Amino acid sequence: MDYPKVIKAFVDGTIDQNVWIVIFDNDGGDWEHIGDDIDCLTEEQVDQMYDDMRMEYGTPDGRDGRKDVVDLARAAGIPAEWV
């Protein structure tokens, strides 16, 4: 996941935090749409929205959650390593 890009997009409102959240799990993680408009969309539209988010920002690396922690810290400007 491109954490610097994701952080910037959440901060500047490009990604609405009332519509999208990031899910972390040990299977890979993903985006979750939490907007009220989900019921008004077709399955194809929903699938396209998820695909667009994945293409633009990536997804968490749930296979190795330690990498996500280090990447997030670095994206926030914190020097970090996993030991």
Buried (B, 14 or more C-beta within 10 A) or exposed (E): BEBBBBBEBBEEEEBEEEBBEBEBEEEEBBBEBEEEEEEEBEEEEEEEBBEEBEEBBBBBBBEEBEBBEBBBBBBEEEEEEEE
